[in-house]
C-alpha cells in the first residue's frame, strides 16, 4: 500500500493488512460529537480491520480479575457500528469476505470536505468484475447525522444485486491488544426494530453507566437519482439489525445505495428519548447530496478560521492540515456545551481508554486563537469536576483540588493501578497518578484562555476558583525542610514517566521535581495576581465565597519565594532531587542491541532492570519549563526564588537533557523542537519533521492504529503558529517576533484575539499584520519590539531583513 500526502488530501493505493489499522485511524471521520474510524463498510473487527465508533464523553466501567486483583477500568465505549454495508451478486459470497479478488483499490481522505472516498475494482469467483465506489461523511453541520453512498457498477454482467445494510450492536472494546485481558463488553442491546419501510433502529445501553445509545439507518437504492424497484427483507441477528435489499443491475444499469444514519444518546440535550429522536430524524433527513453540501459548507467556515498556509515542503503543509483536521474532528463547534474533555488519543481508537490527560496543554493554545469558545467549553469539563478533585485532595490528606492524572466521566482518578509490559508479559504496579503536575496544566490552561480572550466573567466565576483551589492543593503539598531552609514537594512524579521512585526505595515518588516546583511557583504568583486583578466588588465576593484567608495568601507568597529547585553539575537543573547521583545510561549499547529504544521502560523491565537507576527520560521534563514559559518569565521566577538563570545555563540544560531523552512519548520531540527553534534551527526542524511524521508514519510502530496522538498533532500546528511567529500575549499586547526555519519561506494565518480577527503574514523579508474593518476599537500589537495601535481595517508591516 502506498500513502501520499498532498496539500489537502491523504491517498492510499493498494491494500496492506499490516497497515490497515493505521489507515483506519488516519481516515477517521468525526465532528466533535461522534467519530468513526475509516474502516471499510463491509469489514468487521477481525484482527485486520477495526470499525470503532466513539461518542464524546460516553464512558462505562467494568471489573476484571487480573493478576489476583480486581481491576476496575473505565473505557470510552465503542458504540454500535453504523457502517455495515455490503452486497452479493445472485447467491454468491458477500463482498468483504472470501470469494472476491481485489484488482485495484484507491482510498482518499479529502481534508477540505472531510469526505472519505474509495474506488475498488473486484473480481468474484465466477469471474465477474465490478467497480465499487463509495463516499462517506460524518456531518459537521448536523452532528447527529452520517452518510455513506456506495455505487456498484457491473462490468459486463447482469444479475440480481443484494445489498445488506445494517447496524451492529454486537461490538466490544477490543481495539488495543494490551487491554484484551480486561473486560470490554460494555454494550447491552435493548431494542432492534424496523421503524419505516426503509429504516431500522438499534438501541443499546452501556452496561453500568446506563447511557442509552440509539442509531437509525435509512437505506435507499437509486439510479440516476431516482428510486429503483427493490425487494426488502428485515434481518436480525443478535445485536445486528438491517435489511437485505435486492435490485436488478447490469451494464449501464448501476445501483447507488444511500445509507443515512442518525446517532443519539441519553447524554444529549433537546431530547425526548434517543430511539424516538434517532428514528424521527432518520425518516426526516434529506438525501445524501443535500446533507453533504451542508457538511461541506460547515467545514469551509471551520477551515476559514483554522487553516495555516506555509510555503515549504508540500508534505509538511499536508500533514499540518491533517493535524488541524483531526483536532477539529475531536473537538469542534459541535463540542460547545457538551460535558467532555479532550481524549489524548482523539475519538480515533481505544488507547488510554479515551481518558483526558495534561495533553490539553498542547491542544488549547491553537483553539484559543481560533475558536476560544471551544476552549471555554473544555475548561468547563474541569470546572464541573472540582468537587471530585476536592474530595480526592481531602481523601489524600490535602487541601484544595487535586485533579486526576487520567480523567474520564466523573473526574475521579482513572489511571490504571496495573499495566501490562507486552515485552515481558508481566502486569506491573502503575504509579503514574503521582503526576500531580496535571493540576498545574489545568491552571495554566485557564490563564492562557484568559490572556487571549480577556474573558473576565469566566475568570471571576470559573477560572479564579479553579486557580485558587489548585494553588491551595500545591500549598498543602509543600512541607518545610529546616535543614534546607526551603519548602519542598515530595513523593510526586514529573512528566517523565520512566522515573517513578528512587532506586531501591520501598515506595514510589520523587522529591522536588523541578518542573512541578517551578510551575507551582508560577501558579502561586498567578493566583495572587488573579485576586488583585478583579475589580474591588468582585474581589470581595471571591474572597468570601472561596473563604480566602490572609494566612493562606501569605503562605503562597512565602512558597513563591522559598520553594526548592534542585541543581547539579554547576547549573544543570536536576529533574528531581538526587537525579545527579543516578548512573549514566549506555545509550549506544542499547541502540545497538535493540535498535528502537523509545520504550526503555519496557526494555529495562524485561531485563529485570529499571529506568529509575539511570539518567534517562521518556520525554521532556525540565525542558517543559522552557516550552511553557518565556525566558523572561522564567528568569523572574528563578530570581524570585533567589536562583540565577543565565542564557548559558538554558543552553546547557537543553543540550544535557536532549542527550538523555529517549522520546518515548510523541510529545517529547515537539517540546525539544520548540525550545530549540531559535538557538538551533536545523536540529529544531529535524525534530519538528519527526514529530510531523509521528502519526502519518506511525513512528512508534503500531500505536497510531490505536488512536492518533492529539497532543503532538496540535502541538506541531501550535509550534508553527506561535513558535515560529514568536507570538505571546504580555501586558495586554499581542507580541509577534518571528523566526522562520530555513525550510519555510512564508507562513500565513488568520487568528482571533480579544474579539479582533487578525491576519498574519510572515515571509523571510516581511511581517505583515492586518485586521478587517469592524466596529471594534483598536488593538495593541507588538511587532519585534515596538507596540502599534492597529485600527480596524489597517495594516502594519515591518522589515525582517535577512
Ligand atoms: C505521556 C504523557 C501523555 C500520555 C497521553 C504518555 O505516553 O508520557 O505525557 O500525557 O501519554 O498522551
Boltz pocket constraint, residues with backbone or C-beta under 6 A from the ligand:
constraints:
  - pocket:
      binder: B
      contacts: [[A, 344], [A, 345], [A, 352], [A, 357], [A, 358], [A, 359], [A, 495], [A, 497], [A, 618], [A, 619], [A, 664], [A, 665], [A, 667], [A, 711]]
      max_distance: 6.0
